[in-house]
Each structure stands twice: as C-alpha cells, then as structure tokens.
Amino acid sequence: MSTERVVITGVGAVTPVGRDVHHTWRSVVDGVSGITPITRFDATGFPVTFAAEIDSVRGEDEASIREELIDLALAEALEMSGDLPYSPDRIGVCLGAEAARPALDLLAREYRSNSSGEVSEFVRNAADAPARSVARRIGSEGPCTTVSTACTSSSQAVGEGLLRMRRGEVDAMVVGGVDALVGPLMVTGFSLLGALSTRNNEPSKASRPFDVDRDGFVLGEGAGFLVLERESAALARGAEILAELSGFGCSCNAWRITDSPPDGRGAAQAIKAALEDAGLEPSDIGYINAHGTSTPMNDPSESRAINRVFGEHRPYVSSTKSSMGHLVAACGAVEAVICVQVVRHGVLPPTINLDNIDPDCDLNHVQNISKSFACEHALTNAFGFGGSNGSLIISRWNSRVG
C-alpha cells in the first residue's frame, strides 16, 4: 500500500444553486436557497410540491437528466485538471449512483416486446449507466465501478477511488456521483416514509438542519466530480493541486432502514476510521460539513456521533443541504467539493434557516452567516438509508509535514 499522498487536481459540480463550482460555492457561502416549487411535473395534489431542481437542466426523463448533469460537472473537473497523461488502462472511474427506479419496469417492458437493435432503455437506466458513461467520455479502460448505498453512495465512491490509488492499481481516478430524484415516484415514496418536509408555503425555509422546527429533507438533483492523482505525478506534470484527499472511513449501522441508531455509534465509527486513515487527531479537524438532512431523527443522531468523537474539541459544523437540498447519491461528492473550497479559501458556509437550535443538536454551528476561518482539515459526512455511513477528510495541500 503506497503512502504517497493522493491529491485533487480537478473538481466539478452542478447543483440547485449553481451550474459550476464557483457559483455553487458563492451561493452556499452567501446563504442562497435553491429550493422552489416543482416544475418537472405537475405536483398538484401531491403532499409535497417543492424540491431543489436545477432550472437549466431540462431532460425528458431521469436518464437524460443524469447525462446532462454528468456533461456539465465532468467537463468542469476535467478542464480544471487538464489532460491526464496516463495510459487508458491506468485511469479508473468510481461513481455513486442510485439503483435506477425505472429499471425493472423498463426491463419487463423490453422483455415483453422482445425488441432489439436499439440501445436498451434498461441499460440506459441501470445503476451503473453513469459510471459507464463517464468511462466512455474520458476513454478510461481501467476499473469502472458503481457504488449504490443510498445517501452514502458518492462519499464511498470517492473513498474507493482513494483506496485504488493507494494500492497502485491506477495513476488517476475520476470519482463522484450523480442523482436526479425530482419525480412523482420519489416524491410519493419519500412522502409515505414521512421523510420529506411538507412546508409547501415556504419552500426556501423548508430545509433547516438542526433547527427545532425541522420536519424533513428536501429532494434535490445534481452531480459532483473529483479528479484524483498521486502528488508526485501531479507535480511532475505541472498540475495545480487543489487539496489533498487524506482520509476515508465507512461503517454499517445494521439498524432500521430509515434511521440511524439514536446514540450515533455507526456514524462515530466512520468518523473515527477516517481520522485514523488520515493519521489525524480529532483536534486537527477545523470544520465538519455535516450530513445534516433536516429530519427529526438524523440530526440529533449525527450530533451525538460528532460529540462522541470530538468531545471538548468543537469543530465548526454546518449543513449545506440547507441551501441545495438533499442530492442523495450525489451529496457526498458535492459536499466533498465544498470542503475543497473550504480549505482553499478559508471560509465556512453556514447552515441557513437555523433560527432555533435544537438542544439535542448541541454543536458549534455556523449559524445563518458564513465565517472566515483558516481550515487545515475538513471532514464531510454521509449517512444513508439502510445504515451505510461514510466520512471523508479533505486537507489543505501542504498543510501536513512529511
């Protein structure tokens, strides 16, 4: 296992608050909300009538929306990193993506019609379709894998890319995630679970992590990508190094499908593993981009996990889901991109709509207004339905000795 640092040379994002990293970053720092009434379908009569959509992305179905999101975010990341001077079989792809909702229905229809000759709609909508699409676009012939662990998908995809780099399997990894959830099926399904906010009269105030009046998360859509390389190779080719991907940890709660254990033990285990992997102490972390979904169960559980690990050291904490909603399979990668910006620019984005902090969420919150803070190491959490947990640590490049 190589001990050489793995660095980030390109990032890309398209979110409900920006078509690129710059505009997404400015929006979350300025406390802009991207949550508005639903336009992708007629939501009249639905229990929830708002979401975090991307106005400029107007695909006809989930597969085409995902492709458009990939186009935008991947192009930005690759433009930033520049040409990767590696053999195609030494460039890998790992992407977080949800198991496609329409896939089984499409497979059944195709089987019944027994048609052939055209690109299968099932294949277009399969869970691994985004990763295959990215590999084709960049000409990658190395490992191409998909992680589908609900809200933790792209966090674990980024982490898996880090592990492949350390094992020496590849010279570069393109990692990230994509999701497009705003549709009748997902709005209905999550509403039946009681997971979505129903603040239909105030969409922009609906996502309010850690607030005593929170009532659920807000569905969103987006994509985020990071380009990973070995530090020496990036320096040798003159690439700009944005940050270091220094740690990854994961765990499974083996708990209920929609809830984390109230004591936060599974999340705490992932955070501790990430710190150990990075060779850091809890006191080294200056900022945590929390999973912070704005649900009654998640926020106290995550707060207890953070306090279990960090104790008297109280890093600053915020949830950018308050601005951009929950991007589910894409959230971990997009929030890792936000952490790259944090360590580069020394600014912490706030949790907006945090008017009355829940006593069960006793953290050092960045409340409503951004904060200037020179952050050496930032942690980002992602905890998924089904009990999957992932934590990543992004470090300012050259912030560590040796």
Summary of the structure (lengths in Angstrom):
residues: 402
radius of gyration: 19.7
end to end distance: 17.2
largest distance: 63.5
contacts: 1592
relative contact order: 0.19
helix: 36%
strand: 23%
